[in-house]
């Protein structure tokens, strides 16, 4: 029985050596520290950090004077973070007086401390723009004129460095480790990148193996790269796996280390099938509608194979019920949710999406995710459909019934179901970015074109005043679309936000 208990302890709590060693761990270990409110607890944490050989702290002011004193006594190097997240050129070139005052206060609090050797000016900035480089240069000069410190910025995991030089001294890249990229984790060296933020995904928070993979993947050179871990992760590892203390110590003391790992399997990547399920529900509704409605079944293909005959049927009220049109509009709205979701997922990552909602918080009303943007597009789609049908009903004569116009307006949207299905096929296969985006854009353009197509169908029944009808419908409609398009193209702020969203 005693043997069984001892074996159980080995399986549950002890760490099993996996036999992989890392020779000459040429790294510095740092902590991204969010100090506790109680000064006594903060001082205790600093002692813990020092005990395992932590040499660098990344903190944001203000800090109590007792904490600064303790940091100085432990001879820790401080990276002072100003917490300017997702900055655009506008952020630094058009800063209001209140923001400038807060900015100056943070800088003053940092440069007055001898332990502060570097200052983080921004995180996830629009570094690919020359205008951004010009905007941050005065701030960098201002800091360097009064203090001998390095200036750095933080890169998102997928953010590429620009070809032009940046005025900062170095950059820190975030490394987000998940079950999907754990086995293929690679880090390309760059002379400007001197450190990395280790960020395990939620499912990997309690595992040491991802950290080991990061240590192996980060490039080693004469200048030791810095690995910065979050304070709560480090403290939880020390508490859950006391043996990990020796690992951290050997890492910081440049010894040959062997990573002891818990005998636990890494959770498998979760594949989201919600997009496929929603698409199947849409097609199931199409099948049920086709089976249950004889009128819909007879007219489904007639719009495309005998278009004028279909329009005449609608005009003569042979097609009376608005139910198929209503169903089609909602099916199209759901399809656009899918198209928007997979397009956003294809073009952006979580950092880019966070930047988008940071600068356009109104868009976060329905959630700060790609799905939230999909809901917005679907609502706009339904709103455009309702407005278009009412608009056409007010200007038409022979075809003025909302039910008739809704039928003519909605029938081309069958094509959108095919376009989004094609996009989902390529999305689930993990390829075809151009096709995914093209299909979604074409689906949106088709929705916009439905007003024009319907107006052209209606005008064939207006033998008189055709020019007046076209002027009151298509001409005004196209004018509104062009006005909106010109506003978007000329809106530099919106272009900067979208550019940053895609680049992160």
TAJOHU-V958633 format. One record per residue. N is the residue number from 1. RES is the residue in three letters. SS is DSSP state (H for helix, E for strand, - for the rest). PHI is phi in radians with two decimals (999 if undefined). NEAR is the number of other ideal C-beta (glycine too) atoms within 12 Angstrom. Layout:
((N/RES/SS/PHI/NEAR) (N/RES/SS/PHI/NEAR))
This chain:
((1/UNK/-/999/7) (2/UNK/H/-1.11/8) (3/UNK/H/-1.14/9) (4/UNK/H/-1.10/10) (5/UNK/H/-1.11/12) (6/UNK/H/-1.13/13) (7/UNK/H/-1.17/14) (8/UNK/H/-1.12/14) (9/UNK/H/-1.10/14) (10/UNK/H/-1.07/16) (11/UNK/H/-1.28/15) (12/UNK/H/-1.63/16) (13/UNK/-/-2.10/19) (14/UNK/-/-1.34/19) (15/UNK/E/-1.79/29) (16/UNK/E/-1.82/21) (17/UNK/E/-1.21/18) (18/UNK/E/-1.62/19) (19/UNK/E/1.51/10) (20/UNK/E/-1.88/18) (21/UNK/E/-1.96/20) (22/UNK/E/-2.07/27) (23/UNK/-/-1.45/16) (24/UNK/-/0.84/18) (25/UNK/-/-1.17/31) (26/UNK/-/-1.48/26) (27/UNK/E/-2.44/40) (28/UNK/E/-1.95/32) (29/UNK/E/-1.85/41) (30/UNK/E/-2.21/40) (31/UNK/E/-2.25/41) (32/UNK/E/-1.50/36) (33/UNK/-/-1.81/34) (34/UNK/-/-1.90/22) (35/UNK/-/-1.04/32) (36/UNK/-/-1.07/20) (37/UNK/-/-1.15/11) (38/UNK/-/-1.40/13) (39/UNK/H/-1.08/19) (40/UNK/H/-1.08/16) (41/UNK/H/-1.19/19) (42/UNK/H/-1.07/28) (43/UNK/H/-1.14/24) (44/UNK/H/-1.13/18) (45/UNK/H/-1.12/32) (46/UNK/H/-1.06/37) (47/UNK/H/-1.12/19) (48/UNK/H/-1.08/26) (49/UNK/H/-1.05/38) (50/UNK/H/-1.13/25) (51/UNK/H/-1.14/18) (52/UNK/-/-1.72/29) (53/UNK/-/1.64/29) (54/UNK/-/-1.12/40) (55/UNK/-/-1.99/32) (56/UNK/E/-2.29/41) (57/UNK/E/-2.10/43) (58/UNK/E/-1.86/43) (59/UNK/E/-2.35/40) (60/UNK/-/-2.13/27) (61/UNK/-/-1.22/31) (62/UNK/-/-1.57/18) (63/UNK/-/-2.23/33) (64/UNK/-/-1.06/22) (65/UNK/H/-1.07/16) (66/UNK/H/-1.12/18) (67/UNK/H/-1.22/33) (68/UNK/H/-1.07/30) (69/UNK/H/-1.09/19) (70/UNK/H/-1.13/29) (71/UNK/H/-1.05/37) (72/UNK/H/-1.13/20) (73/UNK/H/-1.18/16) (74/UNK/-/-1.50/25) (75/UNK/-/1.01/17) (76/UNK/-/-1.49/34) (77/UNK/E/-1.60/30) (78/UNK/E/-1.91/41) (79/UNK/E/-1.74/42) (80/UNK/E/-1.49/38) (81/UNK/E/-1.79/36) (82/UNK/-/-1.48/41) (83/UNK/-/1.01/24) (84/UNK/-/-1.65/33) (85/UNK/E/-1.74/27) (86/UNK/-/0.91/36) (87/UNK/-/-1.30/39) (88/UNK/-/-1.80/39) (89/UNK/H/-0.99/29) (90/UNK/H/-1.03/27) (91/UNK/H/-1.03/35) (92/UNK/H/-1.66/32) (93/UNK/H/-1.53/24) (94/UNK/-/-2.25/17) (95/UNK/-/-1.24/22) (96/UNK/-/-1.33/13) (97/UNK/H/-1.12/10) (98/UNK/H/-1.14/10) (99/UNK/H/-1.11/19) (100/UNK/H/-1.08/20) (101/UNK/H/-1.11/13) (102/UNK/H/-1.13/20) (103/UNK/H/-1.08/30) (104/UNK/H/-1.13/21) (105/UNK/H/-1.11/17) (106/UNK/H/-1.13/30) (107/UNK/H/-1.09/33) (108/UNK/H/-1.08/22) (109/UNK/H/-1.12/26) (110/UNK/H/-1.46/36) (111/UNK/H/-1.25/28) (112/UNK/-/-1.39/21) (113/UNK/-/-1.79/32) (114/UNK/-/-1.15/19) (115/UNK/-/-1.36/29) (116/UNK/E/-1.40/37) (117/UNK/E/-1.88/31) (118/UNK/E/-2.49/39) (119/UNK/E/-2.21/43) (120/UNK/E/-1.48/43) (121/UNK/E/-1.33/47) (122/UNK/E/-2.73/40) (123/UNK/E/-2.25/35) (124/UNK/-/1.02/42) (125/UNK/-/-1.49/44) (126/UNK/-/-1.45/45) (127/UNK/-/-1.21/40) (128/UNK/-/-1.34/26) (129/UNK/-/-1.79/28) (130/UNK/H/-1.08/18) (131/UNK/H/-1.13/26) (132/UNK/H/-1.17/35) (133/UNK/H/-1.03/29) (134/UNK/H/-1.18/20) (135/UNK/H/-1.27/28) (136/UNK/H/-1.50/36) (137/UNK/H/-0.99/23) (138/UNK/H/-1.08/19) (139/UNK/H/-1.19/35) (140/UNK/H/-1.13/30) (141/UNK/H/-1.09/15) (142/UNK/H/-1.08/22) (143/UNK/H/-1.22/33) (144/UNK/H/-1.22/22) (145/UNK/H/-1.24/14) (146/UNK/H/-2.00/17) (147/UNK/-/-2.65/24) (148/UNK/-/-1.58/15) (149/UNK/-/-2.29/32) (150/UNK/E/-1.56/28) (151/UNK/E/-1.96/39) (152/UNK/E/-2.39/39) (153/UNK/E/-2.27/44) (154/UNK/E/-2.03/42) (155/UNK/E/-1.74/39) (156/UNK/-/-1.27/38) (157/UNK/-/-0.99/30) (158/UNK/-/-1.88/22) (159/UNK/-/-1.34/34) (160/UNK/-/-1.48/19) (161/UNK/-/-1.36/25) (162/UNK/-/-1.25/24) (163/UNK/-/-1.26/11) (164/UNK/-/-1.41/15) (165/UNK/-/-1.29/15) (166/UNK/-/-1.80/32) (167/UNK/-/-1.35/31) (168/UNK/-/-1.45/34) (169/UNK/-/-1.42/27) (170/UNK/E/-2.81/31) (171/UNK/E/-2.22/38) (172/UNK/E/-2.06/42) (173/UNK/E/-1.81/40) (174/UNK/E/-1.38/34) (175/UNK/E/-2.06/38) (176/UNK/E/-1.59/30) (177/UNK/E/-1.90/40) (178/UNK/-/-2.30/28) (179/UNK/-/-1.10/25) (180/UNK/-/-1.27/21) (181/UNK/-/-1.88/25) (182/UNK/H/-1.08/29) (183/UNK/H/-1.43/17) (184/UNK/H/-2.16/13) (185/UNK/-/-1.25/28) (186/UNK/-/-2.51/17) (187/UNK/-/-2.23/28) (188/UNK/-/-1.44/19) (189/UNK/-/-1.24/19) (190/UNK/-/-2.62/24) (191/UNK/-/-1.06/17) (192/UNK/-/-1.47/29) (193/UNK/E/-1.58/32) (194/UNK/E/-2.00/35) (195/UNK/E/-2.82/41) (196/UNK/E/-2.45/41) (197/UNK/E/-1.60/38) (198/UNK/E/-1.50/42) (199/UNK/E/-2.28/31) (200/UNK/E/-1.34/35) (201/UNK/-/-1.16/25) (202/UNK/H/-1.02/17) (203/UNK/H/-1.31/20) (204/UNK/H/-1.95/33) (205/UNK/-/-1.04/24) (206/UNK/-/-1.71/24) (207/UNK/-/-2.10/33) (208/UNK/-/-1.64/38) (209/UNK/H/-1.00/34) (210/UNK/H/-1.03/36) (211/UNK/H/-1.14/41) (212/UNK/H/-1.07/37) (213/UNK/H/-1.08/32) (214/UNK/H/-1.16/39) (215/UNK/H/-1.05/41) (216/UNK/H/-1.23/28) (217/UNK/H/-1.48/28) (218/UNK/-/-1.20/38) (219/UNK/-/-1.15/25) (220/UNK/-/-1.95/21) (221/UNK/-/-2.59/15) (222/UNK/-/-1.12/11) (223/UNK/-/-1.58/18) (224/UNK/-/-1.18/25) (225/UNK/E/-1.19/36) (226/UNK/E/-1.74/38) (227/UNK/E/-1.81/45) (228/UNK/E/-1.82/42) (229/UNK/E/-1.95/44) (230/UNK/E/-1.30/23) (231/UNK/H/-1.05/28) (232/UNK/H/-1.16/22) (233/UNK/H/-1.17/34) (234/UNK/H/-1.09/39) (235/UNK/H/-1.16/27) (236/UNK/H/-1.20/19) (237/UNK/H/-1.13/37) (238/UNK/H/-1.11/27) (239/UNK/H/-1.38/15) (240/UNK/H/-1.34/22) (241/UNK/-/-2.27/31) (242/UNK/-/-0.95/17) (243/UNK/-/-1.15/24) (244/UNK/H/-1.19/32) (245/UNK/H/-1.03/26) (246/UNK/H/-1.17/23) (247/UNK/H/-1.14/36) (248/UNK/H/-1.09/41) (249/UNK/H/-1.13/23) (250/UNK/H/-1.16/27) (251/UNK/H/-1.16/41) (252/UNK/H/-1.34/32) (253/UNK/-/-1.70/21) (254/UNK/-/1.06/20) (255/UNK/-/-1.68/20) (256/UNK/-/-1.18/16) (257/UNK/E/-2.14/30) (258/UNK/E/-2.11/23) (259/UNK/E/-1.43/34) (260/UNK/E/-1.38/29) (261/UNK/E/-2.16/28) (262/UNK/E/-1.11/26) (263/UNK/-/-1.43/22) (264/UNK/-/-2.37/21) (265/UNK/-/-1.48/13) (266/UNK/-/-1.21/27) (267/UNK/-/-1.07/20) (268/UNK/-/-1.22/13) (269/UNK/-/-1.06/16) (270/UNK/-/-1.61/13) (271/UNK/-/-1.74/13) (272/UNK/-/-1.46/18) (273/UNK/-/-1.87/13) (274/UNK/H/-1.08/23) (275/UNK/H/-1.11/35) (276/UNK/H/-1.13/23) (277/UNK/H/-1.10/16) (278/UNK/H/-1.11/29) (279/UNK/H/-1.12/34) (280/UNK/H/-1.12/19) (281/UNK/H/-1.12/21) (282/UNK/H/-1.06/35) (283/UNK/H/-1.21/24) (284/UNK/H/-1.14/17) (285/UNK/H/-1.15/26) (286/UNK/H/-1.10/31) (287/UNK/H/-1.12/19) (288/UNK/H/-1.12/16) (289/UNK/H/-1.12/28) (290/UNK/H/-1.10/23) (291/UNK/H/-1.32/13) (292/UNK/H/-1.52/16) (293/UNK/-/-2.01/24) (294/UNK/H/-1.08/14) (295/UNK/H/-1.12/24) (296/UNK/H/-1.14/32) (297/UNK/H/-1.12/17) (298/UNK/H/-1.29/19) (299/UNK/H/-1.79/34) (300/UNK/-/-0.97/25) (301/UNK/-/-1.68/16) (302/UNK/H/-1.12/24) (303/UNK/H/-1.04/34) (304/UNK/H/-1.63/16) (305/UNK/H/-1.63/12) (306/UNK/-/-2.43/15) (307/UNK/H/-1.03/21) (308/UNK/H/-1.14/18) (309/UNK/H/-1.12/20) (310/UNK/H/-1.11/27) (311/UNK/H/-1.09/31) (312/UNK/H/-1.11/23) (313/UNK/H/-1.04/25) (314/UNK/H/-1.15/39) (315/UNK/H/-1.12/28) (316/UNK/-/-1.54/16) (317/UNK/-/1.07/17) (318/UNK/-/-1.27/18) (319/UNK/-/-1.95/35) (320/UNK/-/-1.64/19) (321/UNK/-/-1.32/23) (322/UNK/-/-1.50/26) (323/UNK/H/-1.02/20) (324/UNK/H/-1.01/36) (325/UNK/H/-1.13/39) (326/UNK/H/-1.11/27) (327/UNK/H/-1.06/31) (328/UNK/H/-1.08/40) (329/UNK/H/-1.11/35) (330/UNK/H/-1.30/28) (331/UNK/H/-1.10/42) (332/UNK/H/-1.13/41) (333/UNK/H/-1.08/37) (334/UNK/H/-1.17/37) (335/UNK/H/-1.11/45) (336/UNK/H/-1.20/45) (337/UNK/H/-1.04/41) (338/UNK/H/-1.10/46) (339/UNK/H/-1.07/48) (340/UNK/H/-1.14/42) (341/UNK/H/-1.04/38) (342/UNK/H/-1.25/43) (343/UNK/H/-1.21/37) (344/UNK/H/-1.13/36) (345/UNK/H/-1.10/31) (346/UNK/H/-1.31/30) (347/UNK/H/-1.53/28) (348/UNK/-/-2.22/33) (349/UNK/-/-2.26/26) (350/UNK/H/-0.96/26) (351/UNK/H/-1.13/31) (352/UNK/H/-1.14/32) (353/UNK/H/-1.16/34) (354/UNK/H/-1.10/28) (355/UNK/H/-1.09/36) (356/UNK/H/-1.05/37) (357/UNK/H/-1.27/30) (358/UNK/H/-1.12/26) (359/UNK/H/-1.55/30) (360/UNK/-/-2.21/26) (361/UNK/H/-1.10/15) (362/UNK/H/-1.09/13) (363/UNK/H/-1.28/31) (364/UNK/H/-1.54/20) (365/UNK/H/-1.02/14) (366/UNK/H/-1.76/21) (367/UNK/-/2.04/17) (368/UNK/-/-1.65/23) (369/UNK/-/-2.61/25) (370/UNK/H/-1.09/37) (371/UNK/H/-1.16/25) (372/UNK/H/-1.07/26) (373/UNK/H/-1.14/36) (374/UNK/H/-1.09/34) (375/UNK/H/-1.10/27) (376/UNK/H/-1.06/30) (377/UNK/H/-1.10/35) (378/UNK/H/-1.17/35) (379/UNK/H/-1.14/24) (380/UNK/H/-1.10/25) (381/UNK/H/-1.05/36) (382/UNK/H/-1.16/29) (383/UNK/H/-1.12/17) (384/UNK/H/-1.09/32) (385/UNK/H/-1.10/36) (386/UNK/H/-1.11/24) (387/UNK/H/-1.08/22) (388/UNK/H/-1.10/38) (389/UNK/H/-1.13/36) (390/UNK/H/-1.13/21) (391/UNK/H/-1.03/29) (392/UNK/H/-1.17/42) (393/UNK/H/-1.22/26) (394/UNK/H/-1.38/19) (395/UNK/H/-1.79/31) (396/UNK/-/-1.52/34) (397/UNK/-/-2.12/21) (398/UNK/-/-1.07/26) (399/UNK/-/-1.96/37) (400/UNK/-/-2.17/23) (401/UNK/-/-1.32/27) (402/UNK/H/-0.98/26) (403/UNK/H/-1.15/25) (404/UNK/H/-1.10/36) (405/UNK/H/-1.18/40) (406/UNK/H/-1.08/35) (407/UNK/H/-1.12/42) (408/UNK/H/-1.12/47) (409/UNK/H/-1.19/48) (410/UNK/H/-1.46/45) (411/UNK/H/-1.09/38) (412/UNK/-/-1.10/35) (413/UNK/-/-1.20/44) (414/UNK/H/-1.01/34) (415/UNK/H/-1.10/27) (416/UNK/H/-1.08/42) (417/UNK/H/-1.10/39) (418/UNK/H/-1.23/26) (419/UNK/H/-1.10/35) (420/UNK/H/-1.21/47) (421/UNK/H/-1.08/32) (422/UNK/H/-1.07/28) (423/UNK/H/-1.09/40) (424/UNK/H/-1.16/37) (425/UNK/H/-1.03/22) (426/UNK/H/-1.27/26) (427/UNK/H/-1.13/36) (428/UNK/H/-1.20/24) (429/UNK/H/-1.44/15) (430/UNK/-/1.34/14) (431/UNK/-/-2.54/13) (432/UNK/-/1.31/21) (433/UNK/H/-0.99/21) (434/UNK/H/-1.08/16) (435/UNK/H/-1.19/25) (436/UNK/H/-1.05/35) (437/UNK/H/-1.17/27) (438/UNK/H/-1.08/21) (439/UNK/H/-1.11/35) (440/UNK/H/-1.17/41) (441/UNK/H/-1.09/24) (442/UNK/H/-1.11/27) (443/UNK/H/-1.12/42) (444/UNK/H/-1.18/32) (445/UNK/H/-1.13/23) (446/UNK/H/-1.13/32) (447/UNK/H/-1.04/40) (448/UNK/H/-1.14/31) (449/UNK/H/-1.33/25) (450/UNK/H/-1.03/40) (451/UNK/H/-1.08/36) (452/UNK/H/-1.15/29) (453/UNK/H/-1.08/31) (454/UNK/H/-1.15/41) (455/UNK/H/-1.07/35) (456/UNK/H/-1.18/27) (457/UNK/H/-1.19/36) (458/UNK/H/-1.21/38) (459/UNK/H/-1.14/31) (460/UNK/-/-1.19/23) (461/UNK/-/-1.69/27) (462/UNK/-/-1.73/25) (463/UNK/-/-1.20/10) (464/UNK/-/-1.93/11) (465/UNK/-/1.03/17) (466/UNK/H/-1.12/21) (467/UNK/H/-1.10/13) (468/UNK/H/-1.12/17) (469/UNK/H/-1.12/30) (470/UNK/H/-1.10/23) (471/UNK/H/-1.18/17) (472/UNK/H/-1.47/22) (473/UNK/H/-2.12/36) (474/UNK/H/-1.12/29) (475/UNK/H/-1.09/20) (476/UNK/H/-1.15/22) (477/UNK/H/-1.06/29) (478/UNK/H/-1.10/19) (479/UNK/H/-1.07/15) (480/UNK/H/-1.14/21) (481/UNK/H/-1.12/23) (482/UNK/H/-1.13/15) (483/UNK/H/-1.07/14) (484/UNK/H/-1.13/18) (485/UNK/H/-1.16/15) (486/UNK/H/-1.12/12) (487/UNK/H/-1.10/15) (488/UNK/H/-1.13/16) (489/UNK/H/-1.13/13) (490/UNK/H/-1.54/12) (491/UNK/-/-1.51/17) (492/UNK/H/-1.11/20) (493/UNK/H/-1.10/21) (494/UNK/H/-1.13/21) (495/UNK/H/-1.10/22) (496/UNK/H/-1.13/32) (497/UNK/H/-1.11/34) (498/UNK/H/-1.15/27) (499/UNK/H/-1.11/30) (500/UNK/H/-1.15/40) (501/UNK/H/-1.02/34) (502/UNK/H/-1.34/28) (503/UNK/H/-1.41/31) (504/UNK/-/-1.33/39))
